Amino acid sequence: MHNALFLVDDLSYSTWQSLFQSALNFSSKKDLKVEGRQKSVGLIFLEPSSRTKWSFAKACLDTGVSYYDATVDGTSSLSKGESLVDTFELFLNLSFDLVVFRSSSDQQLLKKLSDYQMPFINAGFGSEAHPTQAFLDAFTWFEKGIPHEDVRMLIIGDVAHSRVASSHFRFSKIMGYQVGTLSPPNMGPSGEQIRNYDLNEFSDRKSAIEWANIVYVLRAQKERHGKEDFESFDPLSGNELRKDHIVMHPGPFMRNEDLEGGLVHDSRSLIFQQKKNGVFCRAALLSHFLWEGREIWN
Ligand code: CP
């Protein structure tokens, strides 16, 4: 048994509620330094990241936690032929109090975390899950005073390959918001996801946008398929939106591919607030896992 966040379902509704409050405290600069003995966090990102890694690093600084950001590239012993799983195990041997990791869907890495009983936070795992992104997104509307139950979130784009979308499907069931999807052909949610998470799958773009109060745009995950799949799928335009729509995007955003470049800084966009809130939400999670850890995986 050990403390970990792999899926949003690993924490209860009441824990998430206290995390929202804790993130709010961090955002208003209360409780910035957490009391307690010195703790160390290991960041190991085996896929590219800017927002997630940097905001975890900043959250460590803000909470007074020491962190080490492992660089796993040509300068590590991977370049001498050491396997990824052996490199990962080496990192776990360094005995951090908490590991924050990102990787492809590599079950061997999960097994190592379990073998070592290592407290960890999933910072993005293949197409499967990105729980801290779902948390910071929901925190962003919560902080603006929008109750979860009033949210009709339309996720636009490459839903099939998006770990952010799948985490929102799960989180919507816990927090009580509605999710709809609008995707190019073959890029939508699976039938199982539609059934399990009561998704509204739209095919008509106008009706989809009309239904939503939050339009959440995804990046085409071109590393997993071809750009041609998106050739007939237009970027979101400001002209399609009402004045009261909210626009969000997990980033990295591709201007004029995912959405019109100007929408990023439009008054309806919370995109940069999401980035800012990433630090507060991750600080709340560090605080939870390092000082109030609860047990999962009995
Ligand atoms: N949203 C997100 O995970 O961004 P990064 O890949 O830059 O961390």
Residues whose N, C-alpha, C, O or C-beta is under 5 A from the ligand:
A	BS01	CP	P48 S49 S50 R51 T52 K53 P250 G251 P252
